[in-house]
């Protein structure tokens, strides 16, 4: 059986999908309390690593994506498919699951 090595550069999303690196979970609360691993919430902010070509319109042409590689985005809490590559966490989302671009 052939093995495949996946890296961020080898993953190319299809259609209107976006490949996002998940930001690290908060280690402390605002009051300074250190959180154990089981109390940390799943982050909803990440950096866009790869972008698909866009969604096809009725005429067959691709509609341009609103996000670009390098954008920091806020996405829905339970959206997408979680992927782990090389010790980093990623999520594969559709563009409609992205709520906002943050700066």
C-alpha positions as CSV (number, residue, x, y, z in Angstrom):
1,X,0.0,0.0,0.0
2,X,1.4,3.4,-0.9
3,X,1.7,6.0,1.8
4,X,0.8,9.7,1.3
5,X,2.4,12.5,3.2
6,X,0.1,15.5,3.7
7,X,1.3,19.0,4.3
8,X,-0.6,22.3,4.2
9,X,0.8,23.0,0.7
10,X,-0.5,19.6,-0.7
11,X,-4.1,20.2,0.6
12,X,-6.1,22.1,-2.0
13,X,-9.8,22.6,-1.1
14,X,-12.4,22.1,-3.7
15,X,-15.3,24.4,-4.6
16,X,-16.1,27.0,-1.9
17,X,-14.1,25.3,0.8
18,X,-11.4,27.0,3.0
19,X,-8.6,25.3,4.9
20,X,-8.0,27.1,8.2
21,X,-5.3,26.7,10.9
22,X,-7.0,26.8,14.3
23,X,-5.6,29.4,16.8
24,X,-4.3,28.1,20.1
25,X,-6.9,27.7,22.9
26,X,-6.6,30.2,25.8
27,X,-4.4,28.9,28.6
28,X,-5.7,31.4,31.2
29,X,-8.9,33.2,32.0
30,X,-9.1,37.0,32.1
31,X,-8.7,36.7,35.9
32,X,-5.5,34.7,35.6
33,X,-6.9,31.2,36.4
34,X,-5.0,28.5,34.5
35,X,-7.4,26.2,32.6
36,X,-6.9,22.5,32.4
37,X,-7.0,20.8,29.0
38,X,-10.5,19.4,29.5
39,X,-11.9,22.9,30.4
40,X,-10.6,24.7,27.3
41,X,-13.1,25.6,24.7
42,X,-12.6,24.9,21.0
43,X,-11.3,28.1,19.4
44,X,-13.4,29.8,16.7
45,X,-10.6,31.9,15.2
46,X,-8.0,30.8,12.7
47,X,-5.8,31.8,9.8
48,X,-6.7,30.9,6.2
49,X,-4.1,28.6,4.8
50,X,-5.6,27.5,1.5
51,X,-8.7,28.5,-0.5
52,X,-10.7,26.7,-3.1
53,X,-11.5,28.1,-6.5
54,X,-15.0,29.3,-5.5
55,X,-18.6,28.2,-5.9
56,X,-19.9,27.6,-9.4
57,X,-22.7,29.9,-10.5
58,X,-25.6,29.0,-12.7
59,X,-23.6,30.0,-15.8
60,X,-20.8,27.5,-14.8
61,X,-18.3,30.3,-13.9
62,X,-16.6,30.3,-10.5
63,X,-17.7,33.1,-8.1
64,X,-14.7,34.7,-6.4
65,X,-14.0,33.8,-2.8
66,X,-14.4,36.6,-0.2
67,X,-11.5,35.4,1.9
68,X,-7.9,35.1,0.9
69,X,-4.8,33.2,2.2
70,X,-3.5,34.9,5.3
71,X,-6.9,36.3,6.5
72,X,-7.8,35.7,10.2
73,X,-11.4,34.5,10.3
74,X,-14.1,33.8,12.9
75,X,-16.1,30.7,12.1
76,X,-19.1,28.8,13.5
77,X,-18.4,26.8,16.6
78,X,-19.4,23.3,15.3
79,X,-18.7,23.9,11.6
80,X,-16.3,22.0,9.3
81,X,-14.2,18.9,9.5
82,X,-11.3,18.8,12.0
83,X,-7.9,17.8,10.5
84,X,-4.6,17.2,12.3
85,X,-1.4,17.7,10.3
86,X,2.1,17.6,11.8
87,X,0.9,18.4,15.3
88,X,-1.2,21.4,14.3
89,X,-5.0,21.6,14.2
90,X,-6.8,22.6,11.1
91,X,-10.5,22.8,10.0
92,X,-11.9,22.5,6.5
93,X,-14.9,24.8,6.2
94,X,-17.3,26.0,3.5
95,X,-17.2,29.7,2.9
96,X,-20.7,30.2,4.4
97,X,-19.4,28.8,7.8
98,X,-17.1,31.8,8.1
99,X,-18.8,34.6,10.0
100,X,-16.3,37.4,9.8
101,X,-12.7,38.4,8.8
102,X,-10.9,39.8,11.9
103,X,-7.9,42.1,12.0
